[in-house]
Amino acid sequence: MAPAGAKVFKIPLIGLGTWALRGRDCARLVEQAIRIGYRHIDTAQMYDNEREVGEGVRASGKRNEVMVTTKIQPTLLAPRDLERSVKESLAKLRLDHIDLLLIHWPNPRIPLAETLGAMAKLKHEGFTQQIGVSNFTVALLDEANELSSEPLICDQVECHPYLDQDKVIGACRRHHMAVVAYSPIARGQAKGDELLTRIGKAHGKSAAQVCLRWLTQQGIAVIPRTSRVERLEENFSILDFDLADDEMKHIAGLARRGGRIVDWTWSPKWD
Ligand SMILES: NC(=O)c1ccc[n+]([C@@H]2O[C@H](COP(=O)([O-])OP(=O)(O)OC[C@H]3O[C@@H](n4cnc5c(N)ncnc54)[C@H](OP(=O)(O)O)[C@@H]3O)[C@@H](O)[C@H]2O)c1
């Protein structure tokens, strides 16, 4: 629960990830997703598709209903770079504000207090509605919450059944932050999973849908990516069934050492 008196900002449970989506296909998928009912679109400066994401959002005619997230490149976290880059993001998106602005990855070479100060300033000036972080560990979440003058509303982290993220999820709850799961279908690995397929059969759902439901049933927001229009529907149709407690537990049992997909080893090497 949020602290008494705090304003509540809701992150839609299902959003669209756009990493690796490019050009007209990207704009078309974003527009189609919003038509289907998606209300959260996730992009990043690093994805080099903010222009197309903005096109898709505007073409949907539903800009005011959609939460657009972008993420600041870790090399651009010093205040001046950050401010300039966010204004460039807005120019590419052709939107007058970002809904949620995140630090994409921590960069130990740039003082976190300065980055958070610059983000708070952009929030006060109306360039972004909310701010948050991505790929922050428990220790970094504690530090960031101590330093930030503005609430940090989420940590966007890799989250799927093959990776035990209980500690970071616990830290987010302690700080009243939402968890947004990236790579929520383990980059497609969930599709061929025997257990998820078996559970899916019992509910008339696919393995990918079971995987996404396992996360959303824990109150974790998901941002699956697909390049196929038909899968937009599939990934969105996950809130009309519930997994039983024993199914939830069995799926949690898929967590394994080395279950992480996105490589963290390069993250401290930012210049
Ligand atoms: N903050 C960060 O550092 C960070 C890191 C990674 C990702 N992200 C964000 O999170 C988003 C999602 O993560 P992700 O792209 O890594 O992986 P993902 O969403 O877990 O998986 C995407 C892959 O799964 C396939 N897929 C999608 N729906 C499917 C379905 N219903 N059945 C079977 N296969 C399906 C897609 O193939 P098709 O295209 O053929 O459908 C694609 O190959 C990204 O796009 C990005 O926005 C953030």
The ligand as an ORCA input file, in Angstrom:
! r2SCAN-3c Opt
* xyz 0 1
  N      15.119     -2.293    -19.011
  C      15.868     -3.146    -19.663
  O      17.100     -3.220    -19.496
  C      15.223     -4.078    -20.660
  C      15.920     -5.209    -21.111
  C      15.280     -6.064    -21.999
  C      13.989     -5.778    -22.418
  N      13.321     -4.661    -21.982
  C      11.944     -4.320    -22.433
  O      11.106     -5.452    -22.225
  C      10.495     -5.825    -23.446
  C      10.208     -7.312    -23.489
  O      11.380     -8.075    -23.298
  P      12.131     -8.867    -24.478
  O      11.834     -8.208    -25.766
  O      13.533     -8.999    -24.041
  O      11.535    -10.349    -24.396
  P      10.092    -11.041    -24.303
  O       9.002    -10.057    -24.425
  O      10.118    -11.937    -23.116
  O      10.121    -12.007    -25.557
  C      10.064    -11.549    -26.881
  C      10.206    -12.775    -27.783
  O       9.127    -13.679    -27.525
  C       8.410    -13.950    -28.716
  N       6.976    -13.949    -28.375
  C       6.200    -12.894    -28.063
  N       4.945    -13.286    -27.768
  C       4.929    -14.633    -27.914
  C       3.912    -15.613    -27.758
  N       2.681    -15.295    -27.392
  N       4.250    -16.908    -27.986
  C       5.514    -17.246    -28.344
  N       6.516    -16.369    -28.509
  C       6.222    -15.062    -28.295
  C       8.754    -12.837    -29.676
  O       8.799    -13.337    -31.002
  P       7.816    -12.749    -32.143
  O       8.278    -11.350    -32.390
  O       8.057    -13.685    -33.278
  O       6.436    -12.820    -31.590
  C      10.163    -12.451    -29.246
  O      11.127    -13.262    -29.868
  C      11.498     -5.335    -24.496
  O      10.952     -5.326    -25.785
  C      11.858     -3.994    -23.928
  O      10.829     -3.047    -24.182
  C      13.928     -3.826    -21.084
*
